[in-house]
């Protein structure tokens, strides 16, 4: 009976349009990953505290630097070229060769500079970090195939397995007292598990390639690498600078607030992985109206979740930090509020820069990232010493707004971007009504336990979505269509 039901659900989902189907699968996977990740992080926060978590987040920031060297932009370049449907085996082979060479270079650079890195103090961490770099490259090599051929379901499944394996091992390691080393071991295990899943579904084969394939990848990878460097700045430079100006504890508090804020970007994360290879193909086919349509829809449906989460998170920030992570993290509540608004800007930044790369504009994407990366560093240097982690959050918000604006300026001559103002207006109105009800509820029913916090969150979500679906017929119609197509009744 259960197997029959599952088979029926799968068959119905497969009948939905490819973008909707892959978006549903992608979103479901990301939601599952997010829920498990947040539960594990809550556990780590209570049992490890901000200092050890801060040290781990600093290690992951270092990993991002050296993994960027190991990638060199060739991963995105290979995905782009493979997605175009020509000489796929040759481009895949060239990307594997380059990745292995750059992995060796990244390890060499790490060995040379490791003594200058805060937090890499023991021999155990030194060797664990090298294993981490190797595991990351193995997974990257295996994942290029499935991402480039737009098999997003497999790609998201591997990410889900990555997170589950990583967190299971990390939770066990923390339970038996391994601390920071256990968190890193779990990180490595998750990457290897994801690599195994992707490896099982590799369709492309290693074959003879020539210099033209390396040149073709390099022309795209050069600008992608520079653009990725900008992404690194957005994601990690604040962590490193906080560790230098403040303390490891502050790193832990900031990164916890940042992780909690990113829940509002779940939808755009799912849509990004689905749309990149498809927009790339539509660009090759000169189907610009379809690109414009999906970007417009992507903005709307990304904001459907982001708007109420930002409004509700602003009202309940201090209680969220206290009841989820403990009293030692409550000081990050204002930081959380600022970062929630930064995630709204991130939706536009994420989609516009993704679209620039997918329509073969990596140079313009780099210009955008290069300018805003410099602005981000300057803002962090000016604001962190004065305002602490709140200054880092303001720097994030400001530079994401600048990035989104510049990306739009470069994208506008190529793709017409329209905003569904009416739907977004309905979202804002629904969120404001939700906020009014929550303010009254919180005034009369004090939030003094985790259960009362959970009830207030569920109440807010119910009010928001009931009102939104009543007001916005377009969203309601889309939702009914999807439910009807996947219905098992």
Phi, psi and omega in degrees: 000312181296316180296320178298317180297315179298315179298322178295315179300314181298316181296322178293317179299322181293342179277345178289155178307149188301319180291315178298316182298312182291328177293319178298312180298315181297314181295318179299318179296314182293322177298315178300315179298316183296315180300311180297318181297316182292321178297318179294319180296322176300317178298313180298319182299319182285327186262338181252327182083172186293332185293309181292320176298320177299319178296320179294317179295328176293320176298318180293330176293318175298319179301320180300323179297307187283332174290329175297319176296317182293331178277314180063015183082356184285336178295311178294321179298317179294319177301317180297310183292319179296321182295339180284346172087011181239136177046049186295317180297321181293316179292324178296315180299315180299321181292325178295315181299313181296319181299318180294320178295314181290331175299314177301319179295317181295322178295318179298315179297318179299315180301322183287327186251359187302326182292345181263357184268124177296129177102340177264073188261333186250159178296325180300313179295325179301309182287324176300322181294321177296317176299324179297316178298318180296315180298320179298320180289323177299314179296320180297318179298318182285332186274341181301322180300305186290326179287320180292330179264014172062029174269072190294328178301316178294316181300315180291326177298316179297322177295322178296314178298319177306309183293316182297311180297314180303311186288323178300315180291321179296317179298315178297318181296319178294321180298322181269003172094018181284338175062229185300316179300321179294323177297321180289320178300317177298321177301314180295314182299320179297317178298318181292323178295318178296320179299321180296318178298311181297323180299323181296338185246017177292126177259328183283157182234152175287130183214180180289131174232165182235182186299329182297327179290321177294320179295319180297315177296319184296321181299324178276320186293327182302310181287326178295320178299315180295321177294319178296329176298323175295319176299321178300317179302313180300321189272335193226337185295328178296320178299314182294317182290325175298320179295331181278319184271329186245251182207167177296325177301316180295327175300314180298317180295315181298314183291328175295315177298319180296315180297318180296322180294327185291351177299333180287347181259015182303313185295316182292328176296317179295315182293326182300312182291331179283318191277331186306304181294330181285318176296322176302316179292318179297325178295318177299324180272002181060033180266070185289325177303322179292322178298314180300317182297312185290327177294318178300314178295322181297320177299312182300310186283342172287323181285339180306320178270322187295321183297307181292327179294320179294314180295312179294320179296325177295319181288327189246017189304311183295321179289324177298311181294323183287307186283332179279318190243343178113165185299329183290348180254356185296334181295349180268013185293316178295321176301318179299316181300314180297318181291331175298318177291328176297325179291332173297312177297326181298328179301312180291318179299314183298311183290319182291318179289324175300317181293322177301314179293321184286338175262023172066044177238053182294330180294316179295322177298321178295317180303315179299310183293322181297314180297311184287334176294317177297315178300319181298315180297314180298313179301315181296319180296325181279322191267325183298314180298333183268314188248005177066218183292335175294325175295322177296322179293318177297319177300320178296313180298312182298316183286330175293322177296316178297317180299313181299318181295313181294320179298320178297319180300317180285329184279330187304319180292340184262314184232129177283117181256122177242144179255130179280081187301319183298313180295319180294324176298319177297322178298314181296317179297316179298319181292322179294319176297317177302316181297319179298316179296318180295321178298317178294316181299314182293329180294320184268331180243099183294137178272100184238358178221164177297324180297316179294326175295315180298319179297319180294323178295313180295321178298315179298316179297318180298313181298314183300309186287326177297314181293316182299315181291333175288322184279318189258102180291330182293312178296319179299318180294318178298317181294317178298321180297315180294316180298318180297320184287333180256003183297140180259002182284000000 
